[in-house]
Amino acid sequence: MHGDVRAISDLVEQESAFVDKIQHEVRKVIVGQADMVDRILLGLLSGGHVLLEGVPGLAKTLTVHTICQAIDARFQRIQFTPDLLPADLVGTVIYNQHDGTFSAKKGPIFANLVLADEINRAPAKVQSALLEAMQEGQVTIGEHTYPLAEPFIVMATQNPIEQEGTYPLPEAQVDRFMMKVLVRYPTREQEKEIVERMTGASVATVEPVVTPEAILSAREIVQKVYVDEKVKDYVLDIVGATRYPRSGALADVADLIEYGCSPRASISLVKAARAHAFLRHRGFVMPEDVKAVGPDVLRHRLVLTYEAEAEEITAEDVVKKVFEAVEIP
């Protein structure tokens, strides 16, 4: 087994070199926001969709677009609005008067990286169309189903402070996002550099350093990253603690959790931990990888009780208590 892990580690160290190149290109444009960049790369490397939540002006759209330029992939930004229709997203059927036939006009969802801007502003029918694309990797136009290009990732954004005219995302759709990333304000030093860059005369250009095909090849290697049985048990202990908090050290928060995380959380946690190890040029997963990605994987899957809302306790607080209570192997 140790020989296999060493071989995987050597392979990962060799094949993950492009990650540093992508991050170098992104830093030409984006100041700070290292966690957001890492999480978007985790989504690309593990095939998981990412929900970005933060106030306007934190470079969420710019970051996704910049990463897309660095991997030479097709990028589409879709502004979600209350009057958006499913056809505006997936496309529609057009009648050709010359030969009397119908043909499909594909919508903007047919791209590698799709940025669903302010996703919670679109009505249920649009969310349903997007859910098929996210879960099945395909869309239905008329009577025909069309596969989406690979790699295909949805990067959605939502504004946490403005709720007027928004539609809460269905739990089923929220669960399809592998991670929910909270985008923070930059530090004072970072913001000073942002101001200097954005008010200067020169404009940074991003060079493509990897192809979408290379990303797909990297995904196959990420799936080979070694996960020890103890680490798998650690993941199951964490997820299980959100479902049965009364049976362990989390009895004080048992009344705050309405529903715990589903098995999809366990799957996503292992996938994200593998990709995190790959980003660190390692061929094996450590408990630190699980702890690093855990809050992003779990925070949107917990359903809290009215008591938690009344006490102003957030899912972030509960997830923190879960990781403090579960013993690290």
Beta strands, then each sheet from edge to edge (+ up, - down):
strand 1: 49-53
strand 2: 75-79
strand 3: 91-96
strand 4: 101-106
strand 5: 113-117
strand 6: 138-141
strand 7: 144-147
strand 8: 153-158
strand 9: 177-182
strand 10: 257-259
strand 11: 303-304
sheet 1: 2+ 5+ 8+ 1+ 9+
sheet 2: 3+ 4-
sheet 3: 6+ 7-
sheet 4: 10+ 11-
end
